[in-house]
């Protein structure tokens, strides 16, 4: 079994040196203190906000009153550790999915493609791994899909991911009239395309967000 490397590039060390920025999130104004070099390297949104002739740049503070502190906490943790602390010891599968969808949506706002793609990786990882307690595989539920469609635009790659999950693995009980019409249409279209005998494994990178065009 290959041992995980304990070394990294010297340039990584500079990401957690230097000044920090203060970000207050939500109606509660929950404070987060994150190294400026780290967050500006990852997020184009913060890079622009902290480098221009703005109040935020001068004071090294930024307010995000409309965002959820719990979701931003996931982002902060991911920035430093590269992982999502979402595995629920109480085995709440759908809560984990909600956290990851909300992370993807936040990444879209913050213009952080790598964070969005990491959320896609985590969703595919979760759906692909049998639960250690009952051996079942759990997929996004109808309410989560509706939440995803209400929170994203038509071009969001996460929509296509959920469509393909249903086309590949759905059972009759998964569908209901509360699901978004756009989703149901895409699923039906996917079933029609799948009439030819061909199997395809879902790969996370196919749903990655691509770099923003200048």
CORGIGI-V719158 format. One record per residue. N is the residue number from 1. PHI is phi as a letter, one per 20 degrees, with the letter a starting at -180 (999 if undefined). NEAR is the number of other C-alpha atoms within 10 Angstrom. Layout:
BEGIN
<<N & PHI & NEAR> <N & PHI & NEAR>>
END
This chain:
BEGIN
<<1 & 999 & 3> <2 & f & 4> <3 & e & 5> <4 & f & 6> <5 & f & 6> <6 & d & 5> <7 & d & 6> <8 & b & 8> <9 & f & 7> <10 & f & 8> <11 & f & 8> <12 & f & 10> <13 & f & 10> <14 & f & 12> <15 & f & 17> <16 & d & 16> <17 & c & 12> <18 & n & 10> <19 & f & 11> <20 & d & 17> <21 & d & 21> <22 & d & 18> <23 & c & 19> <24 & d & 20> <25 & c & 22> <26 & m & 16> <27 & f & 12> <28 & e & 10> <29 & l & 16> <30 & f & 18> <31 & e & 16> <32 & c & 18> <33 & d & 13> <34 & c & 19> <35 & g & 19> <36 & g & 20> <37 & f & 18> <38 & f & 20> <39 & f & 22> <40 & f & 20> <41 & f & 12> <42 & e & 17> <43 & d & 21> <44 & f & 17> <45 & f & 16> <46 & f & 21> <47 & g & 19> <48 & f & 13> <49 & f & 19> <50 & e & 21> <51 & c & 13> <52 & e & 11> <53 & e & 10> <54 & d & 12> <55 & f & 12> <56 & f & 18> <57 & f & 17> <58 & f & 12> <59 & e & 11> <60 & l & 17> <61 & c & 18> <62 & b & 19> <63 & d & 15> <64 & c & 15> <65 & f & 15> <66 & e & 10> <67 & e & 17> <68 & e & 17> <69 & g & 20> <70 & f & 15> <71 & f & 19> <72 & f & 22> <73 & f & 18> <74 & f & 18> <75 & f & 22> <76 & f & 17> <77 & f & 14> <78 & f & 16> <79 & g & 19> <80 & e & 14> <81 & d & 10> <82 & m & 12> <83 & c & 15> <84 & d & 20> <85 & e & 15> <86 & c & 16> <87 & f & 14> <88 & e & 11> <89 & f & 7> <90 & e & 6> <91 & m & 12> <92 & e & 11> <93 & f & 20> <94 & f & 16> <95 & f & 15> <96 & f & 20> <97 & f & 24> <98 & g & 21> <99 & g & 20> <100 & f & 24> <101 & f & 26> <102 & f & 24> <103 & f & 24> <104 & g & 30> <105 & f & 22> <106 & f & 20> <107 & f & 23> <108 & f & 18> <109 & f & 14> <110 & e & 17> <111 & l & 19> <112 & d & 23> <113 & f & 21> <114 & f & 17> <115 & f & 26> <116 & f & 27> <117 & f & 22> <118 & f & 22> <119 & f & 27> <120 & f & 26> <121 & g & 17> <122 & f & 20> <123 & f & 23> <124 & f & 19> <125 & f & 13> <126 & f & 18> <127 & f & 17> <128 & e & 14> <129 & d & 12> <130 & f & 13> <131 & f & 14> <132 & f & 9> <133 & e & 7> <134 & c & 7> <135 & m & 9> <136 & e & 12> <137 & d & 13> <138 & d & 15> <139 & d & 21> <140 & g & 20> <141 & e & 16> <142 & f & 16> <143 & f & 13> <144 & f & 18> <145 & f & 22> <146 & f & 15> <147 & f & 15> <148 & f & 21> <149 & f & 17> <150 & f & 11> <151 & d & 14> <152 & c & 17> <153 & e & 12> <154 & g & 11> <155 & e & 9> <156 & f & 18> <157 & f & 19> <158 & f & 26> <159 & f & 20> <160 & f & 17> <161 & g & 20> <162 & f & 22> <163 & f & 21> <164 & f & 17> <165 & f & 18> <166 & f & 22> <167 & f & 19> <168 & e & 17> <169 & c & 9> <170 & f & 14> <171 & d & 9> <172 & g & 6> <173 & f & 6> <174 & f & 13> <175 & e & 14> <176 & b & 10> <177 & f & 8> <178 & e & 11> <179 & f & 18> <180 & g & 17> <181 & f & 11> <182 & f & 12> <183 & f & 18> <184 & f & 17> <185 & f & 12> <186 & f & 18> <187 & f & 22> <188 & f & 14> <189 & g & 13> <190 & f & 16> <191 & f & 15> <192 & f & 11> <193 & f & 12> <194 & e & 14> <195 & g & 8> <196 & f & 8> <197 & f & 6> <198 & b & 7> <199 & d & 8> <200 & b & 7> <201 & e & 7> <202 & f & 14> <203 & c & 13> <204 & g & 17> <205 & f & 12> <206 & f & 12> <207 & d & 18> <208 & f & 21> <209 & e & 21> <210 & e & 11> <211 & g & 10> <212 & f & 9> <213 & f & 4> <214 & f & 3>>
END
